[in-house]
Amino acid sequence: MRLPATAVLAPAARALCLVALVLGVVRCEVGYATDDWGTGFTARITVTNRGPALAAWTLTFSHTGDQRLQQGWNGRWSQSGREVTVAAESWNAALPTGAQVTTGATFSYSGRNDAPAAFSLNGAPCGGGTPTTPPTTPPTTPPGTAAPKLKVAGNTLADANGRTVRLRGVNRSGGEFACVQGWGFWDGPMDAASVAAIKGWNVNAVRVPLNADCWLGLPNISAAYRGAAYQEQVRAYVDLLLRNGLTPILDLHWSNGLYTGPGSHCSTADAACQKPMPDARYAPEFWKQVAAAYRDRTEVVFDLFNEPFPDFLPTMDRDQAWRCWRDGGDACTGLTYRAAGMRDLLDAVRGTGAANVVLAAGIAYSNDLGRWLEHRPDDPTGNLAAAWHSYNFNTCSNADCWERTLAPVAARVPLVAGEIGENTCGHSYVDALMAWLDRLPGASYLGWTWNTWNCSSGPALISSYDGTPTPYGAGLRDHLRALARS
């Protein structure tokens, strides 16, 4: 359910309790926070194990009103009367000493919405207490581990002290498709252990593909996975990445608009597949809301639209495709829905006051930046960078093309290769590409994708969420680790 901008939060909204109690061998802390819209709420629970390692965990607590469980995630949720039980999933069952696990759910209610007074982990109380309002400032992070606040400095990204920052990382797919397909928020675990595995590759950035329909709470999405519930999941993962010193890149991956022409991936207007261009009806509103949510967190980067391909339309030559890319609307002749251009989306972001770094990807599924410089929209903050995608099967997949079309762009603005990969299950292509990008002063790159898919059809970097690489993923992992030693 979408939270109206004018909604008045209930007294328990954004409540947080942090309590600890020692009893037997179980020592634990529980953080409880809610986003409340008056008739329902999203609860986020973080459990920290302060005792011996646990092979499995079960959390129980009781509400005091008529709160009714609707849908849970990152755990097997159930409710009997007022008592709620959350049992571990197979992939997050182990809870070592000092480790955290985050789980959440949506509830409906009427009347009061007081926070639970007590929690129990594996039958032993974790305590109780009076909820307090959480701080409005981000949680502190140990020195040297915080994700940097970013800005554009010439043709590089820089931190608040002017030091050059190269984003080298991975994509974490799932947030673009699970919700619209009606079975979840993510594909696989999004907990502290999975982020620790990502960091183990010497990664400093994670690109997070998102779905416009799910964020905006459109009625074609299951109530369990849309609006406030979906936004809370994104917020929790962004916070987790930031606490671990990783730069989140939020990407509008799947958007609305009925398109069945060349290159079509589905026959519905819903955000159920890739579309040639973002739609004017919903995409600007998506970015208004996302930018408003993260405008005070310039550690977060915005990627306006995953892979534009207006050049596939038979009504457009390359010149027209670039005008469509920038301007949308009437410039997108032959498109069967009204498109928003990159200028529209950038204006939506900047209209909120957000000065976050913004990425704008080129045409031809983001593989063509040949006319990016002459068509880039004006950015009053100067924090606009070019995004590019490169796979071994793309047209621009050799050093000659890179030198001709990418090097001139990278000489003027930061270049972020938001997706790189190959479908050979090997890594010879990405090895050569990373070596070339490393020679540019401010280029960044992220491998597709940190999901346990087939390395040729994905292509997937890992075979297990503990960080075990596929043969393809080993190339990225070894290269990033070598950079840490150099």
C-alpha atoms as one frame of an Amber mdcrd trajectory, in Angstrom:
protein
   0.000   0.000   0.000   1.349   3.417  -0.927   1.826   5.817   1.996   0.177
   9.152   1.120   2.415  12.181   1.536  -0.183  13.769   3.844  -0.646  10.748
   6.093  -0.253  11.303   9.837   1.789   8.547  11.433   0.298   6.707  14.369
   2.013   7.128  17.773   3.815   3.809  17.415   5.112   4.559  13.941   8.862
   4.219  13.510   9.027   2.829  17.020  12.272   1.219  18.038  13.072  -0.851
  21.036  16.508  -2.151  21.807  16.672  -4.449  24.773  19.022  -7.097  26.114
  18.677  -9.806  28.739  20.838 -12.737  29.714  18.999 -15.959  30.473  20.604
 -19.362  30.245  22.769 -19.595  27.141  20.715 -17.236  24.957  21.756 -13.588
  24.928  20.112 -11.357  22.393  19.160  -7.862  21.363  16.054  -7.067  19.346
  15.424  -3.920  17.327  11.799  -3.306  16.294  10.781  -0.521  13.882   7.549
   0.226  12.013   6.290   2.300   9.123   2.606   2.947   9.877  -0.114   4.303
   7.555  -3.080   4.197   9.943  -4.754   0.928   8.935  -1.630  -1.167   8.501
   2.118  -1.110   8.987   5.391  -2.715   8.015   7.440  -4.120  10.897  11.211
  -4.563  10.655  12.926  -6.702  13.289  16.671  -7.049  13.732  17.932  -9.797
  16.044  21.532  -9.690  17.280  22.981 -12.811  18.899  25.096 -11.845  21.929
  25.506 -15.413  23.142  26.903 -18.666  21.762  26.439 -19.431  18.063  22.991
 -20.740  17.128  22.411 -23.361  14.428  18.781 -22.214  14.078  16.550 -19.579
  15.617  12.882 -18.927  16.312  11.608 -15.550  17.482   8.267 -15.106  19.244
   6.409 -12.027  20.452   2.829 -10.916  21.123   0.863  -7.873  20.034  -1.558
  -6.182  22.432  -4.178  -5.136  19.872  -5.832  -6.595  16.773  -2.703  -6.543
  14.562  -3.095  -9.255  11.926  -0.223 -10.710   9.940  -0.503 -10.244   6.168
   2.849 -11.311   4.754   6.370 -11.887   6.074   9.841 -12.203   4.561  13.345
 -13.369   5.556  11.686 -15.898   7.870   8.671 -18.219   8.112   5.996 -16.075
   9.768   2.836 -17.324  11.464   0.306 -15.991  13.959  -1.934 -17.667  16.522
  -4.194 -15.255  18.364  -1.940 -12.379  19.305   1.260 -14.442  19.357   3.539
 -14.143  16.338   6.270 -16.657  15.501   9.142 -16.156  13.069  11.233 -19.240
  12.273  14.497 -19.109  10.361  14.738 -19.952   6.698  17.315 -22.555   5.672
  19.615 -19.883   4.288  19.605 -17.621   7.384  19.279 -20.249  10.136  22.864
 -20.039  11.397  23.381 -17.091  13.734  27.011 -16.834  14.902  27.996 -14.856
  17.977  27.668 -11.151  17.219  25.754 -11.761  13.973  22.473 -10.094  13.036
  19.481 -11.259  11.076  16.779  -8.905   9.797  13.244 -10.027   9.080  10.001
  -8.183   8.438   6.298  -8.368   7.734   3.204  -6.344   6.951   0.214  -6.224
   9.297  -3.271  -4.740   9.224  -4.839  -3.249  12.357  -7.428  -0.871  13.806
  -7.307   1.168  16.989  -3.953   1.393  18.767  -0.717  -0.017  17.365   1.584
  -0.385  20.351   4.912  -2.149  19.930   5.295  -5.629  21.449   6.474  -5.499
  25.059   8.766  -8.545  24.916  10.521 -10.913  22.532  11.837 -14.443  22.992
  14.566 -16.170  21.001  14.522 -19.963  21.086  12.279 -19.756  24.135  14.481
 -17.416  26.188  13.303 -13.811  26.657  15.237 -11.062  24.939  13.548  -8.540
  27.207  11.045  -5.728  26.910  10.827  -2.043  27.435   9.218   1.154  26.331
   9.682   1.921  22.662  11.571   5.054  21.807  11.612   7.137  18.631  14.605
   6.177  16.502  17.244   8.820  15.790  16.785  10.863  12.645  20.490  10.685
  11.823  21.996   7.591  10.161  23.578   5.005  12.473  27.235   5.557  13.202
  29.771   3.365  11.473  33.292   2.492  12.634  35.980   4.795  11.176  37.096
   3.816   7.698  34.057   1.680   6.937  31.431   4.260   6.010  30.259   4.471
   2.427  31.466   7.804   1.030  29.266  10.770   0.246  29.725  11.146  -3.503
  29.880  13.988  -5.993  31.202  14.475  -9.515  34.631  16.087  -9.780  35.491
  16.572 -13.433  35.564  13.118 -14.986  35.761  11.232 -11.696  33.597  10.484
  -8.694  34.942  11.933  -5.464  34.225  11.704  -1.767  33.573  14.662   0.542
  37.325  15.261   0.850  37.871  15.311  -2.896  39.493  11.872  -3.099  38.732
   9.892  -6.260  36.325   7.001  -5.769  36.054   4.114  -8.229  32.963   1.963
  -7.807  33.865  -1.679  -8.367  31.207  -4.154  -7.455  28.297  -6.387  -8.363
  24.623  -6.258  -9.276  22.112  -7.857  -6.904  19.143  -8.787  -9.072  15.695
  -9.730  -7.753  14.023  -6.513  -6.664  12.921  -5.865 -10.231  11.049  -9.133
 -10.818  10.107 -11.069  -7.652   7.450  -8.577  -6.542   5.710  -8.286  -9.920
   5.753 -12.070 -10.261   4.000 -12.302  -6.890   6.336 -14.525  -4.877   8.627
 -12.222  -2.878  10.726  -9.097  -2.690  14.153 -10.512  -3.551  15.777 -13.541
  -5.132  17.764 -15.152  -2.327  19.096 -13.803   0.985  19.661 -10.090   1.544
  21.013 -10.370   5.087  24.263  -9.492   6.833  25.895 -12.811   5.938  25.190
 -12.356   2.229  26.593  -8.815   2.311  29.699 -10.042   4.127  30.202 -12.545
   1.303  29.953  -9.731  -1.259  32.505  -7.652   0.664  34.809 -10.661   0.660
  35.417 -10.038  -3.049  36.813  -6.525  -2.317  33.578  -4.971  -3.578  32.685
  -1.384  -2.655  29.380  -0.931  -4.552  26.177  -2.893  -5.171  23.667  -2.026
  -7.896  20.081  -2.794  -6.848  17.536  -3.088  -9.714  14.039  -1.893  -8.755
  10.492  -2.099 -10.103   8.404   1.071 -10.558   5.008  -0.631 -10.128   6.092
  -2.294  -6.881   7.562   0.899  -5.414   4.491   2.974  -6.320   2.065   0.325
  -5.047   0.109  -0.128  -8.266  -2.868  -2.515  -8.029  -1.386  -5.073 -10.436
   1.120  -5.981  -7.696   0.170  -8.274  -4.811  -0.654  -6.225  -1.717   2.041
  -8.127   0.179   4.821  -6.881  -2.092   3.876  -3.342  -3.071   4.033   0.205
  -1.792   5.217   0.704   1.773   6.186  -2.965   2.190   8.404  -2.865  -0.890
   9.887   0.516   0.029  10.733  -0.778   3.501  12.588  -3.734   2.013  14.625
  -1.401  -0.183  15.348   0.903   2.746  16.495  -1.985   4.932  18.870  -3.272
   2.258  20.238   0.191   1.492  20.890   0.708   5.205  22.620  -2.672   5.412
  24.878  -1.826   2.474  25.730   1.591   3.927  26.549   0.109   7.325  28.992
  -2.168   5.542  30.688   0.653   3.661  29.134  -0.264   0.302  27.732   2.292
  -2.149  24.139   1.428  -3.165  23.183   2.202  -6.768  19.381   2.259  -7.096
  18.338   1.433 -10.656  14.933   1.781 -12.342  15.051  -1.573 -14.095  11.463
  -2.518 -14.993   8.867   0.153 -15.754   5.352   0.561 -17.133   4.151   0.958
 -20.733   2.643  -1.380 -23.331   5.156  -2.197 -26.058   5.048  -5.216 -28.399
   7.362  -4.037 -31.178  10.907  -5.114 -32.093  12.877  -6.173 -29.044   9.700
  -6.616 -26.991  10.071  -8.738 -23.858   6.417  -9.007 -22.766   2.916  -8.080
 -23.944   1.670  -6.218 -20.865   1.834  -2.595 -19.820   2.800  -3.725 -16.313
   6.402  -3.421 -15.163   6.949  -7.110 -15.883   9.870  -6.845 -18.303  12.270
  -4.415 -19.937  10.744  -1.583 -21.965  12.449   0.578 -24.631  12.041   3.782
 -22.610  10.674   4.824 -19.207   7.019   5.823 -19.278   5.847   9.386 -18.648
   2.943   8.269 -16.470   4.809   6.545 -13.639   8.598   6.754 -14.056   8.957
  10.450 -13.069   6.802   9.839  -9.987   8.978   6.838  -9.103  12.064   9.050
  -9.146  10.365  11.841  -7.224   9.617   9.410  -4.423  12.971   7.606  -4.474
  14.906  10.876  -4.586  12.834  12.340  -1.745  13.551   9.240   0.331  17.333
   9.386  -0.191  18.120  13.050  -0.881  19.848  13.359   2.489  21.994  10.295
   1.743  24.405  11.326  -0.995  26.153   8.004  -0.437  23.324   6.574  -2.585
  23.619   6.774  -6.394  20.596   6.903  -8.746  20.640   5.047 -12.088  17.800
   6.628 -14.094  16.876   3.772 -16.429  18.447   0.388 -16.930  18.773  -0.178
 -20.691  17.063   2.209 -23.117  16.628   0.803 -26.620  14.557   3.334 -28.626
  16.895   2.646 -31.563  15.131  -0.712 -32.015  11.947   1.030 -33.162  11.725
   0.922 -36.984  10.405   4.521 -36.985  13.656   5.885 -35.542  17.088   6.342
 -36.997  20.009   6.851 -34.631  19.597  10.647 -34.499  15.914  10.320 -33.630
  16.680   7.633 -31.046  19.033   9.980 -29.206  16.450  12.783 -29.243  13.864
  10.342 -27.888  16.371   9.279 -25.223  16.832  12.853 -24.032  13.388  14.396
 -24.562  10.828  11.564 -24.499   7.272  12.535 -25.497   6.736  13.486 -29.136
  10.367  12.742 -29.980   9.666   9.026 -29.490   7.781   8.421 -32.735   6.297
   4.961 -33.104   6.320   4.146 -29.403   2.927   2.893 -28.230   3.018   4.699
 -24.878   4.184   8.173 -23.938   7.803   8.044 -22.856   9.719  10.110 -20.366
  13.176  11.226 -21.475  16.310  11.308 -19.368  15.734  15.041 -18.962  12.304
  14.345 -17.401  13.712  11.828 -14.949  16.658  14.021 -14.000  14.280  16.941
 -13.436  12.132  14.717 -11.219  15.169  13.889  -9.082  16.520  17.430  -8.853
  13.057  18.842  -8.190  13.161  17.188  -4.767  16.377  18.985  -3.854  18.396
  15.770  -4.168  22.012  16.336  -5.236  22.915  12.617  -5.384  25.101  11.408
  -8.225  22.839  10.354 -11.130  23.729   7.894 -13.887  22.229   8.153 -17.365
  22.753   5.095 -19.577  22.963   5.307 -23.375  20.892   3.651 -26.104  21.217
   0.147 -27.628  20.608  -1.479 -24.238  23.099   0.987 -22.725  25.881  -0.241
 -25.015  26.027   2.902 -27.202  27.410   6.151 -25.756  28.441   7.561 -29.136
  26.285  10.719 -28.864  25.847  10.847 -25.119  27.863  14.042 -24.641  25.875
  16.090 -27.156  22.480  14.864 -25.869  23.062  14.693 -22.118  20.481  16.700
 -20.158  21.588  19.765 -18.208  22.159  19.064 -14.529  22.115  22.105 -12.211
  24.161  20.219  -9.599  26.827  18.970 -12.015  26.481  15.483 -10.550  25.620
  13.587 -13.738  27.662  10.580 -14.914  27.447   8.285 -17.942  26.364   4.660
 -17.548  27.335   1.904 -19.978  26.670  -1.850 -20.202  29.033  -4.282 -21.874
  28.774  -7.984 -22.642  30.766 -10.118 -25.040  27.727 -10.413 -27.328  27.165
  -6.624 -27.642  28.080  -4.570 -30.696  30.615  -2.437 -28.824  32.682  -5.296
 -27.426  36.248  -4.615 -28.536  39.017  -2.190 -27.667  38.661  -0.288 -30.961
  35.015   0.578 -30.176  35.882   1.411 -26.584  38.578   3.836 -27.678  36.348
   5.491 -30.299  33.119   5.846 -28.339  33.890   5.497 -24.619  37.211   7.226
 -24.132  35.869  10.648 -25.265  32.974  10.357 -22.786  35.251   9.187 -19.970
  37.506  12.178 -20.614  34.635  14.555 -19.761  32.448  12.827 -17.161  32.668
   9.810 -14.841  32.000   6.536 -16.649  30.212   3.766 -14.744  29.929   0.390
 -16.478  26.870  -0.631 -14.463  26.765  -4.119 -15.984  29.644  -6.120 -17.404
  29.638  -9.831 -18.150  29.869 -12.659 -20.628  27.829 -15.736 -21.468  30.759
 -18.122 -21.981  31.030 -19.207 -18.326  34.602 -17.963 -18.662  36.086 -14.560
 -17.937  38.423 -13.699 -20.812  36.128 -10.894 -22.023  35.635  -9.244 -18.636
  39.347  -9.631 -17.870  40.245  -7.575 -20.935  37.462  -5.059 -20.302  38.370
  -4.485 -16.645  42.018  -3.998 -17.563  41.007  -1.374 -20.144  38.664   0.418
 -17.728  41.335   0.441 -15.012  43.516   2.576 -17.288  40.890   5.348 -17.365
  41.254   7.862 -14.522  37.751   7.575 -13.088  36.002   4.551 -14.608  33.908
   2.207 -12.473  32.385  -1.219 -13.211  30.035  -3.782 -11.683  29.588  -7.427
 -12.667  26.212  -8.937 -13.498  25.016 -10.611 -11.289  25.283 -11.799  -7.654
  22.586 -14.482  -8.091  22.865 -18.256  -8.226  21.762 -18.654 -11.838  23.379
 -20.427 -14.756  26.608 -18.626 -15.623  25.788 -18.705 -19.343  22.110 -17.711
 -19.241  22.429 -15.155 -16.385  25.295 -14.703 -16.477  25.719 -15.378 -12.751
  28.797 -14.621 -10.680  28.117 -17.143  -7.911  26.924 -20.685  -7.362  26.222
 -20.102  -3.650  25.357 -17.037  -1.592  28.407 -17.705   0.568  30.402 -16.208
  -2.314  31.466 -19.382  -4.115  32.147 -18.116  -7.660  31.153 -19.601 -10.970
  34.060 -19.922 -13.413  32.931 -16.576 -14.840  32.637 -14.991 -11.395  36.135
 -16.133 -10.461  37.506 -13.664 -12.999  35.817 -10.673 -11.345  36.606 -11.880
  -7.821  40.287 -12.494  -8.523  40.678  -9.164 -10.314  39.087  -7.185  -7.466
  41.153  -8.995  -4.856  44.312  -8.337  -6.831  43.489  -4.617  -6.866  43.326
  -4.702  -3.052  46.864  -6.119  -2.933  48.319  -3.671  -5.449
